[in-house]
Amino acid sequence: MCGRYEFDKENSLLAHFYHRLPKTTSVQTGTVFPGKEVLVLGQNAHGQVKATGMRWGFDGYEPNQLLINARSETILTKPTFSTAFKTQRCVFPMTQFYEWTKDKQKYLFGANDPLFVAGCYQLKETPYGLKPQAILLTRTADQTVSQVHHRMPVIIEANKLRVWLQDTAFAAEYLKINHGPELLMSAVPDRQTRLF
């Protein structure tokens, strides 16, 4: 599972997307948390890839519950997610993502270039009109991430972003194969300092 990630708007590629957000959109940068407005890439009615802001998380089944991840293995069969996957896929650009061990040790995973994580979204009726909510997709962890956690985000290759957004058959097949760059792992020190 992925419950936090980094978005470095100083990275030249991520800055490219960040500066193309609608002027009225404010998204979280730096360390990004569930429930916040985040930058995602989607496809508009003309087939163009556009950056926009969406809340990270679907409304859950209980009050105040937030669903932030969906298993790629069951995305097509779960009623909560299947329609969004078939019709409204998106991508979460990020610099790195976090995973935790059972002992709560935090690790950071990244690569030489930004990561593009598979997602999908829905439009939710609210008192303020329709608001987009997005989730990211997870898969079985690769050899690097499995040292820390048994799940990880589905990473889309940069040259496959457009076809991922446009082609549902391609997207469904893509989930059956473990793609992604070789990831680098680093432990994140506990910020708490001890005198003795």
N, C-alpha and C positions, 0 to 999 in steps of 0.2 A: 504494500500500500504506500501511497505517497501523500503525506499530510502537510508538507511545507516545501517550498522551493525558493530559489533565488532568481530575481530578474534584475540584471545589471543594465540599466539604461545607458551606461557609458560604453557598453559594447557596441561596436559600429553597426552590426546587423540588427541588434535589438533596438538601437536608437533609430534606425531606419523605420521600423514599425511604430515605435513609440511616437515619433514626430508626425505620423500620419493618422493618429487617432482623431476622431471628431473633436472639435475645440471644446465641446461641452462635456467631454468624457474625462474623468479622473480615475486613474488606476493605481493600485499599490505597486511600488517598486521596492528594490532591496529584498528583504525577506518577505515572502508572500504567504499569507495565511488563508485557510478556508473561510468562506463567508464574506470575503472581501471582493471588491470590484477588481478584476484582473484583465490584462490584455490577452485577447485571443485573436486568432486569424480565422476568418470564415470566407464564404463565397457569396457575393451579392447576386442579384437577379440577372446580371449581365455576364456572369461567369468570372468576374474579377476577384482576386484575393484581396481582402480588405482587413485592416486592423480595427478592432472595436473593443469596448469594455463589456464584460459580463460578470455577474456574481459567480464565484466558484462555489458550486454546491446546488443540488436539487433539494427542494423541500422534501423532507422525509415523511415517514408514515405516522410519526408521533409529533406532538407540538414541540417546536424548537429543534427537531432533529434535522440534520444536514447530511445528505448523501454526497460525498466528494469524489468517490471512485466507483467504477463499474468494472467487473471482471470481463476481459475481452472474450473469454471462452464461452460466456453465456449471454453476451450483449444482445444477440439476435432473438433470444427466447424469453428474456425478462420483459414483461409488459411495461415496466417503469422506464426502460431504456431503449427498447427496440425501435420504436417509431423515431425517436431522436437520432439514433444511429443511422437509420435508413434514409432520413431526409435532411438532417441538420448536423452534419459532422463539423468539427472545428479542430484547431490545433492550439496548444498552449506553448508559446515560445518561452524558453527559460535558459538560464546560465547553468544551473546545477539543481539537483534535488536532494532531499534528506531522507534517510531511513534510520530506524532505531533498532537496536538489539533488544532482546527480552530484558536485559539488565538496564535498559534506558540509556545506553551509550549512543550518542548521535554521530552519524557518519554522513559525509557529503560526497555526492557522486556527480561527475561531470566529464567533459571531453575537451578537446582542443577548440572546438567550435560550439556555438549554442545548440541546445537540444530542442527538438520539436516533438511534443508529446501529444498523442492522439486523444481526441475528446469528442463530445457531442453536446448539443444544447437543446433547451426547450424554452418556449415563451410562456411565462406564467402570468395569469391575470392577477393584478393587485389593485388596491384602491387608487393607485397612481397610473394605471394603465398596464400594458403588457411589458414585462421585464424579463430579459434573458437570463437563464441560469445554465451553467456549464459544468460538466463533470469530466474528469480525465479517466482514461482506460488503463487497466493494469494487466500484467501477464505474469507467468512464472519467472522468477528471478534468473538472471544469467549467472555465469560462474563467479563474476566479481561481486554482484549485489547479494548473491545467496550466502556469502560469508556473514552477512548482517541480517538479512530479511528474506523471506521466501517469495515476496512479490516485488514488482517494480513497475514503473510506467512503461507503456508501449511507446517506443520512440520511432518517429517517422523520418525516413531519410529525406534530406533537404530537397533532393531532386524529384521526390514523389509527393510533395505537398499538394500540388494542384490536382493531381489525379486522385489523391486521397479524398479531397474535398468534393470532387465532381462525380466520382464513379463508385457507386455502392458495391457492385460486384467485386471491383478491385479491392476496396476497403475490407470487405468480408474475407477475401482470400489472403490479404496482407496480414490479418490477425493470426492466421494459421502458421506463419513462419516467424521465427525469432530474428528480428532485424535489430539494427542499432550499432553505434560505434563502440569501440573498445573503451570502457569507462575507467576513469581514474577515481580512486577512493581515498578519502582522508578522514581521520577521526577529528571531531570537533571538540576542543577542550571545554570542560565545564567552566562557565564564567564565574562560578562562585569561588572566591578565594578563601583560604583557611590560614589563620595565623599559627595554629599549632596542630 
